[in-house]
Amino acid sequence: MSGFVDEATLNVRGGDGGAGAVSFRREAHVPRGGPDGGDGGSGGSVWLAADHNVASLLAFRDHPHRRAASGTHGQGKKRHGSAGADLIVAVPQGTVVADQEGTVLADLVHHGDRWRAAAGGEGGRGNARFLSNRRRAPAFAEQGEEGEERWLRLELKLMADVALVGLPNAGKSTLISRISAAKPKIADYPFTTLEPNLGVVRTDDGAEYVVADVPGLIEGASEGRGLGDRFLRHVERARVLALLVDLSPFAEHRPKDQERILLGELGAYRPELLERPRIVVGSRADLAAEAEVAEAGDRMVISAVTGRGLSPLVGRLATLVQRARAGEVRPEGYVVHRPVVEGIRVERQDDASFRVLGRQAERAVALSDLTSADALAYARRRLEKLGVNRALARAGASSGDVVHIGHFSFDYEPDGEHAGDRG
């Protein structure tokens, strides 16, 4: 079973907010104590955080659900409920987060980058909050909001300075095992590497860079052939590309054809990859005839088995990486997201009813007892101030149409008097 997973689905749910309390002071010599119900605590949120100690998305393969803690309910004597704790979910650096439709929501590039994946629900207000000159003894409170819940798609794009790119069996795994401490599986047949390997290379003068051994590409990889599109994404963030062409007589294609295929697939997948600094390296020189080595021309020639050319290659890659690092401006981490919809909006349902969407409108009817005349009057005034009646009229609602707001439903009346509340 593979220990490296670069795609996963994740279900996140914020904690629910606690309900506000309905309570009145009960003290000696105070026959009609005022309301003293406390507020409910807000639910915790789920955050995704890039962590350099996490190597893959393996943790989500068999356990895709993550839920934050809920807030507790308010109590009498104005005792507020405690807030639920946030849940921090560690993901690898380079994790791209998208919704189920594929829209990118966040790109967690560097260690410490964080993104709120699911917001916790706000706690409900206790009845003490609804005291006014008009309402001297409010017998209702707000329910807590439910936490946000959604399914996300996670995709890992490795963070590496150098990507080793080549056709299957070109010697990439052997090379990374010789120039770094990485220990990939090595065998003399195609597709030995089915998952990327990372290795840290340190030069004699103290330079350090990360090399990724990307699984072997084949012709048509950019179109998904041989899982090529999944492998190619690990090249996207590399600063330098090292193209390995097999000089041995066992190679399926001539060195020039290998280079043509590799550049063609890189360009078809992401044209900008062809603008990256790159070096072409003739590999497996220990198996090649001198004529093949001579045909390599100005390419660097190496043998990971005998060590030929490895020191110059390590130095050359270090120079290219240093130049690339000096010439780039990397953000400290960036997030792409769809803007949060503010205000309210009205949608017509398939059954000809109307649904009012918007956090403020939903909170206006999230009361503990809408059978109470005071609570119902409060909700109506809140909805009117929010412009819900005008929005319904613009959406084409007419007298008697059913309107849904959260879990509350009522029959619409153009003058704002809602007959037949269905609670």
Sequence and secondary structure as in RCSB ss.txt:
>XXXX:A:sequence
MSGFVDEATLNVRGGDGGAGAVSFRREAHVPRGGPDGGDGGSGGSVWLAADHNVASLLAFRDHPHRRAASGTHGQ
GKKRHGSAGADLIVAVPQGTVVADQEGTVLADLVHHGDRWRAAAGGEGGRGNARFLSNRRRAPAFAEQGEEGEER
WLRLELKLMADVALVGLPNAGKSTLISRISAAKPKIADYPFTTLEPNLGVVRTDDGAEYVVADVPGLIEGASEGR
GLGDRFLRHVERARVLALLVDLSPFAEHRPKDQERILLGELGAYRPELLERPRIVVGSRADLAAEAEVAEAGDRM
VISAVTGRGLSPLVGRLATLVQRARAGEVRPEGYVVHRPVVEGIRVERQDDASFRVLGRQAERAVALSDLTSADA
LAYARRRLEKLGVNRALARAGASSGDVVHIGHFSFDYEPDGEHAGDRG
>XXXX:A:secstr
  S   EEEEEEE          B  BTTBTT  B          EEEEE TT  SSGGGTS  EEE       B
TTTB       EEEEE TTEEEE TT  EEEEE STT EEEEE        GGGG  SS SS    B      EE
EEEEEE    SEEEEESTTSSHHHHHHHHSS      SSTT   S EEEEEE TTS EEEEEE     TTGGGTG
GGHHHHHGGGTT SEEEEEEE STT SS HHHHHHHHHHHHHHH GGGGGS EEEEEE GGGS HHHHHHTTTSE
E  TTT TTHHHHHHHHHHHHHHHHHH    S B        S EEEE TTS EEEE HHHHHHT BS TTSHHH
HHHHHHHHHHTTHHHHHHHTT  TT EEEETTEEEE  TTS   S   
